[in-house]
Amino acid sequence: MAKQRKTLHPSVHSQPFTSTKSLTRQHRRTGILLLLGSAAGIGMTVATSGMALSQNSQTPVTKTTAVAPNVPTKTRLAHIQLNDVTAVAARKGWLQEEFAKYNATVDLVSTSSYGSSGTVAALFDRGDLHISKSMMNGSLQNRVQGLDISVIWVAEVAVPRRATTFVLADTDIRTVADLKGKTLGSGLTLCPYYASVEALKAQGVTVDNEFRKGDMRYVNITGLTATSAFLARRFDAWAAHPAGTNTASLFIRGDVREVATAVPGGVYVTSGGRDVYSVYRKWSEQNPDLVKAFLVVLDRTTRWLYANNGANLNEAVKIAAREMRNPISVEAYLFKDESRTTFSWGEPNHTTSVLAIQKFLHHNIAEKDPFFTKHPLSDKDVEAFVDRRFFAGGEYFVDPSPRKQ
C-alpha cells in the first residue's frame, strides 16, 4: 500500500504540521492487520498515523520505526500517542518547545483511528510507540500478557459518571431491577464493563460470565459495531463511557437514559476508573529525561485546561476537533461533561497508585473476572509496574496534583 500524506488543518497558534499513514509488511507480521466488523460487513486495514512535529514546521520529521539512540548530542525522536490533550499541546507549541530543550522531536501516533484495541500493544512491542494513555485496566491487561511497559502517571479518583449503564430513552427499562432477563453489551476487557458489573451487582442484578450464569445475558461487543447493534436493539443496555467518541452524540441528542453509574466510593471509582499513562520500559530506561519532558507538557496542558474555571476549553475543543477529526459538539462533550476521560489531575504518590492497581486486580480475581482470573499478577510485580522515578520523591517527578499556582 502506498504511503498517503495529508496536512492537518492549520490553527491560529501554529503552522500546519503533517500526518502520514503507512502499512508495512512488518505491521502485517505483528498483527496490526485487522478486519473490523460493521453493519456493512466491510473489512478495513489498520494503519498508524503520526503527526510529526519539529521546531520548523515547514520541515516535518518523517515517521520512522527506529528506536531513538540514547545519545543526547544527537536528535532523539519520541513516539507519543495522539489524543485530545497531546493534540492541544502540539498546536500550542508546548510539546515542541519542551522537547527541543533535550534536542528531541515528537511524532504523535494515532492509535484509535480504526478502533483496534490491539494496535497500542502491537506498536509498543515493535518500538513504534513510546508513551500512551489508557484506562488502568487496559495498561494492566497489556502488562500481565507480557508487554514490557510501565506506568509513569496515574489519575486521581474517578467520578461515578465516568462509566454508566444506559438504555435507549424510549424503552420501558427505568431501573436496574428492570434489567433482569435483558442483555448487556460491552467490551469484555474494557473499563465500563467492570464498572457496570460492580454497579449492577450492588443493586441485586448479576451478569453472565463463563464461570456462572447471571440475571443478565452478556454480549461482548465494541466500537461502531456496538453503536449500530445498540441502535438496532440487538442488546438492551450498554456499559460505556458517556464521553466517548461512539457514545457522546447519543447523550447530546437525548437518545439514551442512564440506569446506573459506577458505585460511588466503589472499586471502579477509587481504582479501576483511573486513567494512566504508560511507557515502553526499554525506551524509558534509555530516555528518562524525555519521559519527564512529556510529564512537564502534560502538567502544563492540564493546568491550562483547568485555568479560570475552564475559560480555555472552547479553544481546546476547536483544536481537538480539527486534529481528532470529530464534530465540535462531540469534542465539547468530551472536554466539558463530568464523565470526561480527556484530562484530569494526577496522583503524585507512588504507594497510593500501586495500591489502587492492586485493589482493582484483587477485586476482579475474587469476582471471577474472565480475564484477570486467568492472568494474575503478584503484588510485587504491580509495585515494579509503577515506575517510582516519576512519582513523588523520584528523580524525574513532576507534581500532577491541583497544587496552588
N, C-alpha and C positions, 0 to 999 in steps of 0.2 A: 504494500500500500504506500503510495507516495506521500511525503510529508505535506501537511497543509498548514499554512501560516496565516494567522488572522490578527489584525490590530485591535486592541481593546479600545472601547470608547474613551476619548480624552476627557479629562476633568479640568476644572479651573486651577487645580493645585499642582498639576504636573503634566509634562508632555506624555503622549501615548507611549506605553511600553508594549512589548509583543508577547503573544501567546502562540505556542506551537503544539501541534498534535502529531504523534507518530506511533506506529505499531511496528515493533521489530520482531525478528524471529525469536529473540530471547524472551520477549513478552509471551509468546506462544508457549515456549518451553516452561515458563514459570507459572502458567495457568491464568494469565490475565485475559485470555480469550474467553468470553462469556456470552452465552445466548440468554437474553433477558426475555422472560415471559411477558406477554402483553395481550390485550384484548384482540389485537390483530394477529398475534402469533408471529411477530416479526423478530428475527434474530439480529442482534446488534453486536458489533465488535467493540470491545472496550479498549480505549487508548488512554494515555496520560497526556495532560496538557499542562504546560508550565508557563508562568509569566516571568520572563527573565528580566531582572532588574539590574541596572547599573547606574553609576553616577551620571554618565552621559546617556540620556535616554534615547539618543539617536543612534547609539551603538549597542544594540541588545546583546546580551550574553546568550550563546547557543546552548540549548538543552544537551546535557551530557550524561552518560551513565557511569562516569568515573567518580570514585570516592576521592574527595579533595585531600591532598597530602598535608601532613602536619608540619608545614614549613611556613612560619609567619611572614617571612620575607617575600613569599610568593602569594599571588592572589588565590584565595580559597573560595569555594562555592558551597553554599548551604541550600539543600533542597527542603523547603518548608511548605507544608500543606496550605493550599489556598482555601481560606474560609472568610466569613464576613469580617472578622477583626483584622486578619492579615491583609485583606484587600484594602481596608481603610488605611492601615498603617503604611502600605505601599504607596497609595495615592497621595497621602500626606507627606511622603518622602522620609518617614521616620525609620523604616527598615534600611533604606539605602544609607542614610546618614549614620546610623549606629554601626552597621557592619563595615562601612568604609574606615572606621577607626581601627579595625583589625585587618585592613587590606583584604576584605572579603566582599563577595556579592551574594545575592539571594535569587533563587529560582523558585517561584511559587508554583506548586504542582497541584493540579485539580485531581482529587481522588473520588469525587462523588458525581461526576457528570452523568454516568450511566448507572448509578445506584448499586454498584457491586461492593458488597461487604468484604470481599476477599482482596480487593485492589490494594488497600492500605498495607495488608500483610505482605503481599507479593512485592510491592515497591520497597518496603522496609528491607525485606530479605535480600533484594538484589542491590541495595545501596542507592536506589533512586529516590528515596525519601529519608530525611533525617529527623524531622520534627513534625508531629501530627497531633491533632486534637481528637478526642473521642469521649464517650461516657466511660466511667470507671470500668463497667463490665466488659466493654469492648477491648480495652487495653489489657485487662486481666485475662480474658479469653485467649488473646494472642500470646500472652506470656506463658500460660500453662500448656499451650500447644508447642512451645519450644522457640518462639520468636525471640530473638536477642534484643529486647527493648527494656528500657527502664522509665520510671515516672519522674518528671522534673517539676511538675506543678499540679496541685490538686485544688479544686474549687471549694468554696465554703459550702455549708449545709444548703440543700436544695429547698425550694418551696414545694408544697404539696401538688400544685397545679402543673409542675414540670412534666408530669406524665399522668394521663387520665384515661378512664374508660368511658367511651361515649357511643351514642346510638344516633340514628337518623331522627331528626326532630319530629317527623310525622308518624313515628311508631307509638305503640301503646306501652312501651317499656319506659318506666319512670323511676324505678328504684332498683337497687341491687337484687332484692328478692325477686323481681320480675325477670331476672336473667336466668333463673333456674330452668333447665331444659333448652336453653338457647345456645348459640355458637359464638365463641370469642375468637377473633382474628388478631394476629400479631406475629412479629418475628420471634422465633423461639429463643434466640440469643440476644435479642435487642432489649435495651433498657426499659421501655414501658411494659414489657411482658412481666418483668419482676415486680414492678410497681403494682400492676393490676392483680396479679396472683395474690400478693400480700393484702391489698386493699379489699378484694372480694372475699377472701377467707376471713378477714376481720369482721365481715358482716354476714358470715354464715354461708357463703357460696364458694365451693371449690371448683377447680378447673382440671380437666383430664390431663394426665401425662402418661408416659409409657410405663410408669410403675403402679398407677392406680387410676380408677375411674372416678370422675368428679361430677359435680352438678351441671357443669357446662362442657360441651364438646369444644375441642380446641383445633384451630386451623393455623398452620404455620405459613404465613404469607407476608410479603413486604413490598415496599416501593409502589410504583404506579399500578402494578398488578393488584395490590391491596386496595388502592383507591377505587379502581374500576369495579372490583368484586364487591366492595362495601356499598358503593352507589347502586349496584345491581342487586343488592340484598342477598348476596351469596353467603354472608355471615351477618350476625345480628349486632354485635358490639365490637368495637375496635379499641385496642390498647395502643396508644400512640402519644407522641408529643403534640400538643396543640400547636406550638410554634415550630412546626416542621414544614419543609417546602411542599410536601404532598398533602398536608392537612390544614395549613393556615387558611386557605381560601374557603374551606368548609365552615370554619368558625367565623370568618369575616362575613360570609353570606348568611349565617344563621341556619345552615343546613343540618346542624347536629345539636345534640343535647348531652351534656355531661351527666353521667350516672354516679361516678366515683372519681375521686382524686387519690393520689398516694396517701398513705396513712400519715397524718401529722405526727412527727416525732418517731416514725417507724424506721425500719431498716433501710428502706429505699431513700427516704428523705435525709437521713443522717449519714448514710454511707453510699449506697449504690447509685443514688441520683446525682452525685457529684461528677462533673466532667474533669478530665485530666489532659495534660499534655505529656506525650511520650516521646522518647528519643531513641534512635538506633544506638545501642550501647557502645559499639566499637567506635563509631564516629564521635560520640560524646567524650570518650576517653581520650581521643586524639585532639578534640577541639572544645574543651570545656569553656574557653573564653567566648566562643561563638554561641554556645548554649546560653551563657549569661547575657550576651548581646541580645539574643531573642527575648529573654525574660525582661530585659530593660524596656524593649519596644512594646512587649505585651502589657507591661505595667503602665507605660506612658499612654498607650491607646485606651486602656481600660479607664484610667483616671479622666481622660478627655471625654469619654462617653458618659461617665457619671457626673461630670462637672456641671455646676449651675443647674442642678435639677434636670439634667438631660437636655440642656439647651443645644447641644451639638448633635443630637440624634437625627434630626432631619437631614443634616449634611451627610451623616454616616449612612443613612438609608439610601440616599441618592447614589453614593459611591458604590455601596454593596449591590444595589440593583443593577448597575452597569456591569460590574465585574463578575457577579454571580449569575447574571442572565435571568433575574427574577423580576416580576412586576413590582412596582413601587409599593403597592398595597400589601403584598406578601412580605417584603423586607421590613416594612413599617411594623407589621405584626411580630416578625421575628426579633426586632430590636426593642419594641415597646411593651409587648404583652408580658405579664408577670411570669408566664410559663417559659420565657425565652431561655435558650441554651447558648445564645451568641456570645454573651460576656457576663462576667461576674467577678467578685472579689475572690482572692485565693486564700488557702490555708497555709500559714507560714511554718507551722510546727511539724516536724518530721514524724514524731511519735503519734500525734493525732491522725496524720494522714495514713500511717501504717495501720493503726487500729481500725480506721474506717474501712479499709480494704479487707482486713481480716474479718471484721464483723459481717460484711456482705458475703464473703466466701463461706464462713461457718454457717450462717443462716441458711444459705441455699443448699448446702450439703445436708443439713439437718432436715430440710424440707423435701429432700429427694429430687432436687432440680435435675432435669435430664442431662444438662451439660456438666455442671460443676461436680455432680456426684461421680462422674466418670473421669473428671480432670481436676483432682485436688492439688493444692499447693501448700507446703508447710508454712508455719508462721515465720520461720527463719528465712525462707525463700521470699515471702512477701516483704519482709523488712529489707532485704537486699534489693528487691524490685523497686523500692522507692529510694532514689539516689539522694542521700543526705547532704551531699555537697551543695545542692541547690535549695536547701531549706535552712531555717534559722540556725545560725551557728556554723554553717558551711561556708567554704571558701568562695563560692560563687552565688551566694544567696542574694536575691532581690525581693524585698518585702512586698507581697501582693495584697496585704490587708488594707482596709479602709482607714489608714492612719491619717492624722492631720497633715495638711499640705505645708 
